[in-house]
Amino acid sequence: MKLSQFKFKLPEELVALYPPHRAFENEDGTVDRVYNRDQCKLMVVHRKSGKIEIFKKDADGNDTEEFMTFRNLLDYFDEGDTFIFNDTKVFPARLYGTKEKTDAQIEVFLLRELNEELRLWDVLVEPARKIRIGNKLFFDGEGPMVAEVIDNTTSRGRTLRFLYDCPHDEFKRELFSLGEAPLPRYIVDRRKAEPDDMEQFQTIFAKNEGAVTAPATGLHFSRELMKMMEIRGYQFAYLTVHCSLGSFDPIEVEDLTKHKMNSEQVEISPETCEIVNRAKTEGHHICAVGVSTMRATESSVGTDGMLKEFSGWTNKFIFPPYDFGLADSVITNFYHPESTMMMATAAFAGYELTIEAYKIAIKNGFKFGCYGDAMLVVDD
C-alpha cells in the first residue's frame, strides 16, 4: 500500500491532551482533574460484517444517544477469553539541562542505558545543532549531575556519559528524579508535562522498566475494570515490549514496503505462552491489547498458530495486507494520519473499514492519540 492512502485531515481539537477526566475550576482559577481511565469512548468494529457501533443499547437492543465507554468491552467477551497485555514500565525519560558557558536550555530525551558501569546513555537532544562532542550539560537536582557528550549517533542522537560518583541504584534514582513523563511531542508542544502525567502515562500493570512511551491502549484499563473482567472469568497474559519512539517516526517513503521500523525489545515467557495457547486450543477468543502487543505476538507466533517463547528484538512493521496468526480481536486507540499504529489497525480490521471507522470517529468527536479514545475490533 501507499503512504498517501492513510492521509486524512485530523482537527486539532480532537487530539487528546489529557486522559479521560472531569475538570473542576477552583476559585483561584486553577483546575483540578479527576481521571477515569475506563471512561473514554469506545467504538466496536466488526471486521467480517462491517458493522460499526458507537452507541449504547436500550433494553430492546436499539441504539441510544449515549456513547459506549471502555467498560462496554465486557459485552463482547465470554468466560475463558484471554487478553494479552504489555507490562512494560515507562520511565521519566525527558529532562532539561543547561549547556556549559552559554546556559542554553537543552532537552535531553533518554532512550536507553548503554553501559551501567560507565553511566553511558543513548539520548536525543534538542536543539541538536548546539550540542557537540565534548560539551557538558548541567542538571538541577539535589546532587551535582553533569553529563558529557562523547559521541554523535544520528542527527539528533548523542551518547552521554553522566559524571556522578555513587552506587548505580542511587544514580538512577537521582537521574529519574530530574525527568518528567515522556509525553509525545504533539502533546508537549501544546502543554507542559504535569506531575499527574507520570501516573496517568503508565498502565496499572506496568512492571518491567524500559519504555520511553506508554503502550497507550493499556492506559484505559482501571483496577475496577480488571476486577470485573476477572470475576467474569477472563484470562490475562502478560508480555513485555519496551516501547520506543520508532512508532512516531515519520514515514518518508510512499511505498510502505520500503519503510524500516526501529527495533523494540521483546520478552515473552513460557507462562504467557501456556495461558494463551491453552485458551486458543479450547476455542476461546484471544485479544491483543495495543499495537505493541500485536507486533510482539506476530513476531513470535508459529505456523501452527501457537505463541512461542521469545527473547529478543522485533522491527516488524504491520500494514495491509497482512494475515494475522494469533489474535482474533484487537483493542487500539485512534491515531494520527500516516501513523504506523493506524496502519496496523487497518491491517487487522481491513483498510476500507478502518477508513470508515476513522470518518465516524471524527464526525462524533472521538479523541485521538495516546490519551485518546479506543477501538475494539472483533472477528464477527
C-alpha positions in Angstrom: 0.0 0.0 0.0 0.9 3.7 -0.3 1.6 6.2 2.5 -0.9 8.6 0.9 -3.7 6.2 1.4 -3.5 6.9 5.2 -3.7 10.7 4.9 -6.7 12.5 6.3 -7.5 15.8 8.0 -7.5 15.5 11.8 -9.0 18.5 13.5 -6.6 19.8 16.1 -9.2 19.9 18.8 -9.6 16.1 18.5 -6.1 15.4 19.7 -6.4 14.4 23.4 -4.1 16.5 25.6 -5.3 14.7 28.8 -6.7 11.3 29.7 -10.5 11.0 30.2 -11.3 13.1 33.2 -13.7 15.5 34.9 -12.4 19.0 35.4 -13.2 21.4 38.3 -12.1 25.0 38.3 -11.0 26.4 41.7 -11.7 29.9 43.0 -8.1 30.9 42.2 -8.6 29.8 38.5 -6.6 26.6 38.8 -8.1 23.4 37.5 -8.3 20.1 39.3 -8.9 16.9 37.3 -10.4 13.6 38.4 -9.2 10.9 36.0 -11.3 8.0 34.9 -9.2 5.5 32.9 -12.0 3.4 31.7 -14.4 6.2 30.8 -13.1 7.0 27.3 -15.4 6.5 24.3 -15.4 3.0 22.7 -16.0 2.1 19.1 -16.6 -1.5 18.2 -15.7 -2.6 14.7 -16.9 -6.0 13.4 -14.4 -6.9 10.7 -16.4 -9.6 8.9 -19.9 -8.0 8.9 -18.5 -4.5 8.6 -20.8 -3.2 11.3 -19.5 -0.2 13.4 -21.0 0.5 16.8 -20.6 3.7 19.0 -23.8 3.9 21.0 -25.1 2.0 24.0 -28.2 -0.2 23.5 -31.5 0.1 25.3 -33.4 -2.9 26.7 -34.8 -3.7 23.3 -31.3 -3.7 21.7 -31.8 -0.4 19.9 -29.2 2.3 19.8 -29.5 5.1 22.4 -27.9 8.5 22.0 -25.3 7.7 24.7 -21.8 6.8 23.6 -20.4 3.5 24.7 -17.5 3.8 27.2 -14.5 1.5 27.5 -16.3 -0.7 30.1 -18.7 -1.8 27.4 -16.0 -4.1 26.1 -17.2 -6.5 28.7 -20.3 -7.1 26.5 -18.1 -8.6 23.7 -16.3 -11.4 25.5 -17.0 -14.6 27.4 -15.5 -16.7 30.2 -12.2 -18.1 29.2 -11.4 -15.4 26.6 -7.8 -14.2 27.0 -6.3 -10.7 26.9 -2.6 -10.2 26.2 -1.2 -7.0 27.9 2.2 -5.3 27.5 3.5 -4.8 31.0 6.4 -2.5 30.1 7.1 0.4 32.5 7.7 3.9 31.3 10.5 5.8 33.0 10.7 9.7 33.2 12.8 10.0 30.0 12.5 13.7 29.2 14.7 16.1 31.2 16.2 19.5 30.7 19.8 20.6 31.2 21.9 23.7 30.6 24.9 23.9 28.3 28.1 25.0 29.9 29.2 28.6 29.3 26.1 29.6 27.3 23.4 28.4 29.8 21.3 27.4 26.8 18.4 25.1 27.8 18.8 21.7 26.2 16.1 19.0 26.1 17.6 15.5 26.7 15.4 12.5 25.9 16.8 9.3 27.4 16.4 6.3 25.1 18.4 3.5 26.9 21.3 2.9 29.1 24.3 1.6 27.2 26.7 0.8 30.0 25.8 0.7 33.6 29.3 0.9 35.0 30.4 3.9 32.8 27.0 5.6 33.1 26.6 5.8 29.3 23.2 6.6 27.8 21.8 6.8 24.3 19.8 10.1 24.1 18.2 12.6 21.8 18.9 16.3 22.2 17.0 19.4 21.2 18.2 21.7 19.7 20.8 19.3 18.3 22.8 22.0 16.4 24.0 23.4 19.7 25.4 20.1 21.1 28.8 18.8 20.0 31.2 16.2 21.3 33.0 17.5 24.4 30.1 19.7 25.5 29.0 19.4 29.1 25.4 19.6 30.3 24.4 20.5 33.9 21.1 19.4 35.5 19.4 20.9 38.6 18.9 18.4 41.3 19.9 17.6 44.9 23.3 16.4 43.6 25.8 17.8 41.0 24.5 15.9 38.0 26.7 16.6 34.9 26.8 14.8 31.5 29.5 15.0 28.9 28.8 14.4 25.1 31.1 11.7 23.9 29.6 10.7 20.5 27.2 11.7 17.8 24.9 8.8 16.7 22.3 10.4 14.5 21.3 14.0 13.5 19.7 14.4 16.9 21.2 11.4 18.7 24.1 11.6 21.2 25.9 9.4 23.6 26.2 11.0 27.1 28.4 9.9 29.9 27.0 11.0 33.2 29.5 12.1 35.7 28.0 11.1 39.0 30.0 9.1 41.5 27.7 6.8 43.6 26.2 3.4 43.5 24.2 2.7 40.4 20.8 2.5 42.1 21.3 5.9 43.7 22.4 7.3 40.3 19.3 6.0 38.6 17.0 7.5 41.3 18.7 10.8 41.0 18.6 10.8 37.2 14.9 9.9 37.1 14.1 12.5 39.7 15.2 15.1 37.2 12.9 13.8 34.5 9.3 14.1 33.6 6.7 11.9 31.8 7.8 11.4 28.2 4.6 12.6 26.6 4.5 12.6 22.8 5.7 15.7 21.0 2.2 16.5 19.8 1.2 17.0 23.5 4.2 18.8 24.9 4.2 21.2 22.0 0.8 22.4 23.4 1.2 21.9 27.1 3.9 21.1 29.6 4.1 17.7 31.3 2.5 17.8 34.8 3.1 15.8 37.9 0.0 13.7 37.3 1.3 12.6 33.9 3.8 10.3 35.4 1.0 8.2 36.9 -1.5 8.7 34.1 1.0 7.8 31.3 1.6 4.4 33.0 -0.6 1.3 32.9 -1.8 0.0 36.2 0.0 -3.3 35.5 3.4 -1.8 34.5 6.2 -3.9 35.8 9.3 -4.1 33.7 11.1 -0.8 33.3 12.3 0.2 29.9 9.7 2.1 27.8 10.1 5.7 26.6 6.4 5.9 25.6 3.4 4.2 27.0 1.6 1.2 25.5 -1.3 3.6 25.1 -4.3 1.2 24.8 -3.4 -0.4 28.1 -3.9 3.0 29.8 -7.7 2.5 29.6 -7.7 -0.5 32.0 -8.6 0.6 35.5 -8.3 -1.6 38.6 -12.1 -1.7 38.8 -12.5 -2.9 35.2 -9.8 -5.6 35.5 -11.5 -6.9 38.7 -14.8 -7.1 36.8 -13.0 -8.9 34.0 -11.5 -11.3 36.5 -14.9 -12.0 38.1 -16.3 -12.8 34.6 -13.6 -15.4 34.1 -11.5 -13.6 31.5 -7.8 -14.7 31.5 -4.9 -12.3 31.5 -1.5 -12.9 29.9 1.5 -10.5 30.0 4.4 -9.9 27.7 7.0 -7.1 27.6 7.6 -4.7 24.7 9.8 -1.7 25.7 8.0 0.8 23.5 10.4 3.1 21.7 9.9 6.3 19.7 10.0 4.3 16.4 6.2 4.2 16.1 6.3 8.1 16.0 9.0 8.4 13.3 7.5 9.9 10.2 7.4 7.6 7.2 9.3 9.2 4.4 8.6 6.8 1.6 5.4 6.4 -0.4 5.9 2.7 -0.9 5.3 1.2 2.6 7.3 -1.9 1.8 10.4 0.3 1.9 9.9 1.7 5.4 12.0 0.2 8.2 10.8 0.2 11.7 13.2 0.8 14.7 13.6 -2.4 16.8 12.0 -2.8 20.2 13.0 -5.3 22.8 10.5 -8.1 23.5 10.2 -10.8 26.2 7.5 -13.5 26.0 7.7 -16.0 28.8 6.7 -19.7 28.8 3.9 -18.9 31.3 2.4 -16.4 28.9 2.6 -18.9 26.0 0.9 -21.6 28.1 -2.0 -19.3 29.1 -2.6 -18.0 25.5 -2.1 -21.4 23.8 -4.4 -23.2 26.2 -7.2 -20.6 25.6 -6.7 -20.8 21.8 -6.8 -24.7 21.9 -10.0 -24.6 23.9 -11.6 -22.2 21.3 -11.6 -19.0 23.3 -11.0 -15.6 21.9 -7.5 -14.0 22.0 -7.5 -10.2 22.3 -4.2 -8.3 21.7 -4.3 -5.1 23.8 -2.5 -2.4 21.7 -0.3 -2.3 18.6 2.9 -3.1 20.6 1.4 -6.3 21.8 0.2 -7.1 18.3 3.7 -6.6 16.9 5.2 -8.8 19.6 2.8 -11.7 19.2 3.1 -11.6 15.4 6.9 -11.7 15.7 6.7 -14.9 17.8 3.6 -16.9 16.6 4.4 -20.2 14.9 3.0 -21.6 11.7 0.7 -23.7 13.9 -0.9 -20.5 15.3 0.6 -21.0 18.7 2.5 -18.4 20.6 6.2 -19.2 21.1 8.6 -18.1 23.9 10.7 -15.2 22.7 13.5 -13.0 24.0 15.0 -10.5 21.6 14.1 -7.6 19.3 11.5 -7.0 16.7 11.2 -4.5 13.9 8.1 -5.9 12.5 6.0 -3.3 10.5 2.4 -4.4 10.1 0.4 -2.8 7.3 -2.3 -4.1 4.9 -2.5 -6.7 3.5 -1.4 -8.9 6.4 -2.5 -12.3 7.7 -2.6 -12.4 11.4 -1.6 -15.7 13.1 -2.7 -15.4 16.7 -5.2 -12.8 18.0 -8.8 -12.7 16.7 -9.6 -9.4 18.3 -7.6 -6.2 19.0 -8.0 -3.1 21.1 -6.3 0.0 19.9 -6.6 3.8 20.0 -7.3 6.3 17.3 -4.0 7.6 15.9 -2.7 10.4 13.7 -2.7 10.4 9.9 0.0 8.3 8.2 1.0 6.7 11.5 2.3 3.1 11.8 -0.4 2.4 14.5 -3.2 3.4 12.2 -1.7 1.1 9.5 -1.5 -1.9 11.9 -5.2 -1.3 12.8 -6.1 -1.3 9.1 -4.2 -4.5 8.6 -6.4 -6.2 11.2 -9.8 -4.6 10.5 -9.3 -4.1 6.8 -8.3 -0.8 5.1 -11.8 0.3 3.9 -13.5 -0.5 7.2 -10.7 1.3 9.1 -11.1 4.5 7.0 -14.8 4.4 7.5 -14.3 4.0 11.3 -12.0 6.9 11.4 -14.5 9.1 9.5 -17.2 8.2 12.0 -14.8 8.9 14.9 -14.1 12.4 13.6 -17.7 13.1 12.9 -18.7 12.1 16.5 -15.9 13.9 18.3 -13.7 10.9 19.3 -10.3 11.9 20.7 -7.1 10.8 19.0 -3.6 9.9 20.3 -2.1 8.2 23.4 -4.6 9.8 25.7 -7.5 9.4 23.2 -10.5 7.1 22.8 -10.5 3.3 22.0 -11.5 1.0 19.2 -12.3 -2.7 19.7 -12.1 -4.8 16.6 -13.8 -8.2 16.8 -14.0 -11.0 14.3 -17.7 -11.4 13.6 
